[in-house]
């Protein structure tokens, strides 16, 4: 598990570099990505992939918003790179592969799961972005500017 968390952290930081995130935010991005992956792995052991993706996304977005308020920067700095480990890229790849190789039954299975995970990510983002900004200010003990 530690290896997976470390890989998620390194992958998230690498994506942060590609995305042009300032260096001073790399540790926060990495920690958020690793936290999301850790939650995903823990929940996936007791629930389905889509449920794990939803809960992990909610944690990533919550931590991203909290860190953005704390560091006074846009939430997208942490959100986009932090969500990277949860994106169902492998599912989309295998769906395409199964379509090309004419394995349509497997393509439907993997495609359906990839779509469920993508919808779970969107819902997780929407749920946490519906929380008022004042909540994050209050959690950090800050006043509105």
C-alpha positions as CSV (number, residue, x, y, z in Angstrom):
1,X,0.0,0.0,0.0
2,X,2.8,2.4,0.8
3,X,4.3,1.8,-2.7
4,X,0.9,2.7,-4.3
5,X,0.6,5.9,-2.2
6,X,4.2,6.9,-3.1
7,X,3.5,6.2,-6.8
8,X,0.3,8.3,-6.6
9,X,2.2,11.1,-5.0
10,X,5.0,11.0,-7.6
11,X,2.5,10.8,-10.4
12,X,0.5,13.7,-9.1
13,X,3.6,15.8,-8.7
14,X,4.7,14.9,-12.2
15,X,1.4,15.9,-13.6
16,X,1.6,19.2,-11.6
17,X,4.9,19.9,-13.4
18,X,3.2,19.3,-16.7
19,X,0.3,21.4,-15.7
20,X,2.6,24.3,-14.8
21,X,1.8,24.4,-11.0
22,X,4.3,26.6,-9.1
23,X,7.0,24.5,-7.3
24,X,6.0,25.6,-3.8
25,X,2.7,23.8,-4.3
26,X,4.2,20.4,-5.3
27,X,4.1,18.9,-1.8
28,X,0.5,19.8,-1.3
29,X,-0.5,18.5,-4.7
30,X,1.3,15.2,-4.1
31,X,-0.2,14.8,-0.6
32,X,-3.7,15.4,-2.0
33,X,-3.3,12.9,-4.8
34,X,-1.9,10.3,-2.5
35,X,-4.8,10.9,0.0
36,X,-7.3,10.4,-2.8
37,X,-5.7,7.2,-4.0
38,X,-5.5,5.9,-0.4
39,X,-9.1,6.6,0.2
40,X,-10.0,5.0,-3.2
41,X,-8.0,1.8,-2.3
42,X,-9.6,1.6,1.2
43,X,-13.1,2.1,0.0
44,X,-12.7,-0.2,-3.1
45,X,-12.0,-3.1,-0.7
46,X,-15.5,-2.8,0.8
47,X,-17.6,-1.2,-1.9
48,X,-17.6,-0.9,-5.7
49,X,-15.2,1.1,-7.9
50,X,-17.7,3.8,-8.6
51,X,-18.5,4.3,-4.9
52,X,-14.8,4.4,-4.1
53,X,-14.2,6.9,-6.9
54,X,-17.0,9.1,-5.6
55,X,-15.8,9.2,-2.0
56,X,-12.1,9.6,-3.0
57,X,-13.1,12.5,-5.3
58,X,-15.0,14.2,-2.6
59,X,-11.9,13.9,-0.3
60,X,-9.6,15.2,-3.0
61,X,-11.9,18.2,-3.8
62,X,-12.4,19.0,-0.1
63,X,-8.7,18.9,0.5
64,X,-8.1,21.0,-2.6
65,X,-10.6,23.7,-1.6
66,X,-9.2,23.7,2.0
67,X,-5.6,24.0,0.7
68,X,-6.6,26.7,-1.8
69,X,-8.1,28.8,1.0
70,X,-5.1,28.2,3.2
71,X,-2.5,29.1,0.6
72,X,-4.7,31.8,-1.1
73,X,-4.5,30.4,-4.6
74,X,-7.0,29.0,-7.2
75,X,-8.5,25.6,-6.3
76,X,-7.7,24.3,-9.8
77,X,-4.0,24.2,-8.8
78,X,-4.8,21.3,-6.5
79,X,-7.9,19.9,-8.0
80,X,-6.7,19.1,-11.5
81,X,-3.4,17.5,-10.4
82,X,-5.0,15.8,-7.3
83,X,-7.7,14.1,-9.3
84,X,-5.2,12.6,-11.7
85,X,-4.8,9.2,-9.9
86,X,-8.6,8.7,-10.0
87,X,-9.2,9.4,-13.7
88,X,-10.3,6.1,-15.5
89,X,-7.8,6.3,-18.3
90,X,-7.0,2.6,-18.2
91,X,-10.7,1.8,-18.5
92,X,-11.0,4.0,-21.6
93,X,-7.9,2.5,-23.1
94,X,-9.1,-1.1,-22.5
95,X,-12.5,-0.3,-23.9
96,X,-11.0,1.0,-27.1
97,X,-8.7,-2.0,-27.3
98,X,-11.6,-4.4,-26.9
99,X,-13.6,-2.6,-29.6
100,X,-10.6,-2.7,-32.0
101,X,-10.0,-6.4,-31.3
102,X,-13.8,-7.1,-31.7
103,X,-14.3,-8.2,-28.1
104,X,-17.5,-6.3,-27.7
105,X,-18.7,-7.9,-24.5
106,X,-15.5,-7.0,-22.7
107,X,-15.7,-3.5,-24.3
108,X,-19.1,-3.0,-22.9
109,X,-18.1,-4.1,-19.4
110,X,-15.0,-1.9,-19.2
111,X,-16.7,1.0,-21.0
112,X,-19.6,0.9,-18.6
113,X,-17.3,0.9,-15.6
114,X,-15.2,3.8,-17.0
115,X,-18.4,5.8,-17.5
116,X,-19.6,5.1,-14.0
117,X,-16.2,6.2,-12.6
118,X,-16.2,9.4,-14.7
119,X,-19.8,10.2,-13.5
120,X,-18.7,9.5,-9.9
121,X,-15.8,12.0,-10.3
122,X,-18.2,14.7,-11.7
123,X,-20.7,14.1,-8.9
124,X,-17.9,14.3,-6.3
125,X,-16.7,17.6,-7.7
126,X,-20.2,19.0,-7.8
127,X,-21.1,17.9,-4.2
128,X,-18.1,19.5,-2.6
129,X,-18.2,22.7,-4.7
130,X,-21.8,23.2,-3.4
131,X,-20.3,23.7,0.1
132,X,-20.1,27.4,0.9
133,X,-16.7,29.1,0.8
134,X,-17.3,30.4,4.3
135,X,-17.1,26.8,5.6
136,X,-13.5,26.5,4.5
137,X,-12.6,29.9,5.9
138,X,-14.2,28.9,9.2
139,X,-12.4,25.6,9.3
140,X,-9.1,27.4,8.9
141,X,-10.0,30.2,11.3
142,X,-9.8,32.9,8.7
143,X,-12.0,35.9,8.1
144,X,-13.5,36.9,4.8
145,X,-11.3,39.3,2.9
